[in-house]
Amino acid sequence: MTKSEKKDQEKIVSKDAISSKEKEKKTDPIKDETPEKKFEVTQEKLLRTMAEMENQRRRFEKEKQEAFEFGGFNFARESLALLDNIDRAIASFKNDEKIANNKDLIKIIEGIEIVKNDLISIFKKNGIELIDCINKKFDPNFHQAMLEIEDDSKEAGTVVQEMQKGYMMKDRLLRPALVGVTKKKEEKVNKISEEDKKRVEKVPKK
């Protein structure tokens, strides 16, 4: 290899080295950040972390509050069956003519009603309230319609019958009231059937 060829080869190698360094400068991110930039990035990360921590704290507080207020929700709903059975027992005793005037039974009924009132008092202390529905406008948020009753004396959709009492636990529905609601009476229109029309047509005219 001659001296001129060696020089040409060295020039090519040096050019390749320079171009590779330029590429590295273009592709590699700037590593040397200013202190202000580093502080800004760190501050942004810190604020984001603090916001996430605050959201988690609020979520935890909400869940804790709901657990405290509605922790006995399922137990309260199951306990309503006990109150229903007490009401049925009292109604059954009072409606039985054979034993209705029995003095001993009257005392038993009074004792059962005391237990019922104590249970209702416990419910109220825990935020459980009866839903007032008779003569109220039907509301699907609190009532469940079981039947419709024809009645023109009241506005359609008025609750006039209660099959099962409904209850609220604070602002949450514990059990809907099973009710009967009014509807307008259907007008009966006398319509002549096709057979009646044919019979009329067959009758000879005088």
C-alpha positions in Angstrom: 0.0 0.0 0.0 1.4 3.4 -1.0 1.6 6.5 1.2 -1.1 8.2 -0.7 -3.5 5.2 -0.3 -2.7 5.2 3.5 -3.6 8.9 3.8 -6.8 8.4 1.9 -7.8 5.5 4.2 -7.0 7.6 7.3 -9.2 10.4 6.0 -12.1 8.0 5.5 -11.7 6.5 9.0 -11.6 10.0 10.6 -14.7 11.1 8.7 -16.6 8.0 9.9 -15.6 8.7 13.5 -16.8 12.3 13.3 -20.1 11.3 11.7 -20.7 8.6 14.4 -20.1 11.2 17.2 -22.5 13.6 15.6 -25.2 10.9 15.4 -24.6 10.1 19.1 -25.1 13.7 20.0 -28.4 13.8 18.0 -29.8 10.6 19.3 -28.7 10.7 23.0 -30.9 12.8 25.4 -29.2 15.8 27.0 -27.8 14.4 30.3 -26.6 17.7 31.7 -29.8 19.4 33.0 -29.8 22.7 34.8 -30.5 22.7 38.6 -33.7 24.7 37.9 -34.9 22.0 35.5 -34.1 19.2 38.0 -36.0 21.1 40.7 -39.0 21.6 38.4 -39.2 17.9 37.6 -38.8 16.9 41.2 -41.4 19.3 42.3 -43.9 18.0 39.7 -43.3 14.4 40.9 -43.8 15.4 44.5 -47.0 17.2 43.8 -48.4 14.3 41.8 -47.5 11.9 44.6 -49.1 14.2 47.2 -52.3 14.4 45.1 -52.5 10.6 44.8 -52.0 10.2 48.6 -54.8 12.7 49.2 -57.2 10.8 46.9 -56.3 7.6 48.7 -56.9 9.2 52.1 -60.3 10.5 51.0 -61.3 7.1 49.6 -60.3 5.4 52.8 -62.2 7.9 54.9 -65.3 7.4 52.8 -65.1 3.6 53.0 -64.6 3.8 56.7 -67.6 6.1 57.2 -69.8 3.8 55.0 -68.6 0.7 56.9 -69.5 2.5 60.2 -72.9 3.7 59.0 -74.0 0.7 57.0 -71.9 -2.1 58.5 -75.1 -3.7 59.9 -77.1 -3.2 56.7 -77.6 -6.9 55.9 -78.3 -7.7 59.5 -81.0 -4.9 59.7 -82.6 -6.1 56.5 -82.9 -9.7 57.8 -84.2 -8.4 61.1 -87.2 -6.9 59.3 -88.6 -10.4 59.0 -88.8 -10.6 62.8 -90.9 -7.5 62.9 -93.2 -8.8 60.1 -93.8 -12.0 62.0 -94.7 -10.1 65.2 -97.2 -8.1 63.2 -98.7 -11.2 61.7 -99.0 -12.9 65.1 -100.7 -9.9 66.7 -103.1 -9.6 63.7 -103.8 -13.4 63.8 -104.7 -13.3 67.5 -106.9 -10.2 67.2 -108.8 -11.6 64.2 -109.6 -14.9 65.8 -113.1 -14.5 67.3 -112.8 -17.6 69.5 -109.9 -16.2 71.5 -110.3 -12.5 70.9 -112.1 -11.8 74.2 -109.7 -14.0 76.3 -108.3 -11.8 79.0 -105.1 -13.9 79.3 -104.5 -13.6 75.6 -105.0 -9.9 75.7 -102.2 -9.6 78.2 -100.0 -11.8 76.0 -100.7 -9.5 73.0 -99.9 -6.5 75.1 -96.5 -8.1 76.0 -95.8 -8.9 72.3 -96.6 -5.3 71.4 -94.1 -4.0 74.0 -91.4 -6.2 72.4 -92.4 -4.8 69.0 -92.2 -1.2 70.2 -88.8 -1.9 71.7 -87.6 -3.3 68.4 -88.9 -0.3 66.5 -87.1 2.0 69.0 -83.8 0.1 68.4 -84.3 0.5 64.6 -84.9 4.3 64.9 -81.7 4.7 67.0 -79.8 3.1 64.1 -81.4 5.2 61.5 -84.0 2.7 60.3 -87.3 4.4 59.5 -90.6 3.3 58.1 -91.6 4.4 54.6 -94.9 6.3 54.7 -96.7 5.3 51.5 -100.5 5.2 51.9 -102.2 8.0 49.9 -98.8 9.0 48.5 -97.8 9.2 44.8 -96.2 6.0 43.7 -92.4 6.3 43.7 -90.3 3.4 42.2 -87.4 4.5 44.4 -89.4 3.5 47.5 -92.3 1.4 46.4 -92.8 -1.8 44.4 -96.2 -2.1 42.7 -97.9 -5.5 43.2 -101.3 -4.7 41.8 -103.5 -2.0 40.2 -106.9 -1.0 41.7 -109.5 0.8 39.7 -110.5 3.9 41.5 -111.7 7.2 40.0 -111.9 9.0 43.3 -108.1 9.2 43.5 -105.4 10.3 41.1 -103.9 7.5 39.0 -100.8 6.1 40.6 -101.8 6.8 44.2 -100.8 4.2 46.7 -103.9 2.9 48.5 -102.9 -0.5 49.7 -99.8 -1.8 51.5 -99.0 -5.5 51.5 -95.6 -5.2 53.1 -94.0 -2.3 54.9 -90.9 -0.7 53.5 -87.9 0.8 55.4 -85.0 3.2 54.9 -81.7 3.0 56.6 -80.6 6.7 56.7 -80.4 7.7 53.0 -80.3 4.1 51.7 -83.3 1.9 50.8 -83.4 -1.1 53.1 -86.5 -2.7 51.7 -89.2 -1.3 49.3 -92.8 -1.2 50.3 -95.0 -3.7 48.4 -98.1 -1.7 47.4 -101.3 -1.5 45.4 -101.8 1.6 43.2 -104.9 3.2 41.6 -105.7 3.4 38.0 -108.6 4.9 36.1 -111.6 2.6 35.4 -111.8 1.4 31.8 -114.8 2.7 29.9 -116.9 -0.2 28.6 -118.0 0.6 25.1 -120.8 -1.6 23.6 -119.5 -2.8 20.3 -121.7 -4.7 17.9 -119.9 -7.9 16.8 -119.7 -8.9 13.1 -122.1 -11.8 13.8 -124.7 -9.3 15.2 -124.3 -7.1 12.2 -125.0 -10.1 9.9 -128.0 -11.1 11.9 -129.4 -7.5 11.6 -128.8 -7.6 7.8 -130.6 -10.9 7.5 -133.8 -9.6 9.2 -136.3 -8.9 6.5 -137.5 -5.3 6.3 -141.2 -4.7 6.6 
